[in-house]
Amino acid sequence: MPRPRLLPDPVGLHLVEMATPPDWDAEFGFAGPLELEIGSGAGGHALEYCRRNPQVRFVAFEWRKKYARDTQDRAAKAEMKNLRVVESDARFVVPRIFADNSLSVIHLQFPDPWWKRSHAKRAVVQPDFAKLLLGKLVPGGLFDMRTDVQDRAVNMLSILESVGFHNPLGSGVFHPYDPEEVPSTRERRYLSSGEPVYRARLRKPL
């Protein structure tokens, strides 16, 4: 895949500027499940997931403009109608544009581990934001988390379970690889090399 270029046109800024949730039926032009990806990176997961699931309305956040714009451009060239990419930090926009009990699935794929202790506060999965995400999911909704960093995986899983997410395999247990899952660009490399990926498929209680 060619390296993404920084395209000139911003993507998703009309959503960033909203103070309340939009009419998602009008935004996408059709009704269906609404899903969120936090940190879509190079877009491999978002694009393939939307290709396989055309009935899903998929909103992908990526703060790096280069990747966000390239992903939306590739979706447009593929005439993909069910993907919106937002070039912004999800922590500041998600609370405003998604109503409680509105998301069917939240995807978190390989978030930045923020290695330095002083940067730990930048991590996406913090107790307050995790609790907010739980509220945005419909009852029974899925939180799909994957990372290649074991200690971050343990910490994120602990936080998510502590705020009320249900782990069907038991507290602290990671989930096995499911070949039906759509891998991200990064995960494909790990599947080829055999390096471990830590996965959790958590549910909002009914």
SULDA-V558182 format. One record per run of one state. SS is the DSSP state (H for helix, E for strand, C for the rest). FROM is the first residue (numbers start at 1). LEN is the number of residues. If there is no record, write none. Layout:
SS & FROM & LEN
SS & FROM & LEN
//
This chain:
C & 1 & 12
H & 13 & 4
C & 17 & 7
H & 24 & 5
C & 29 & 5
E & 34 & 5
C & 39 & 5
H & 44 & 9
C & 53 & 4
E & 57 & 5
C & 62 & 3
H & 65 & 13
C & 78 & 5
E & 83 & 4
C & 87 & 3
H & 90 & 8
C & 98 & 5
E & 103 & 7
C & 110 & 7
H & 117 & 6
C & 123 & 4
H & 127 & 10
E & 137 & 11
C & 148 & 2
H & 150 & 13
C & 163 & 2
E & 165 & 3
C & 168 & 7
E & 175 & 1
C & 176 & 9
H & 185 & 9
C & 194 & 4
E & 198 & 7
C & 205 & 2
//
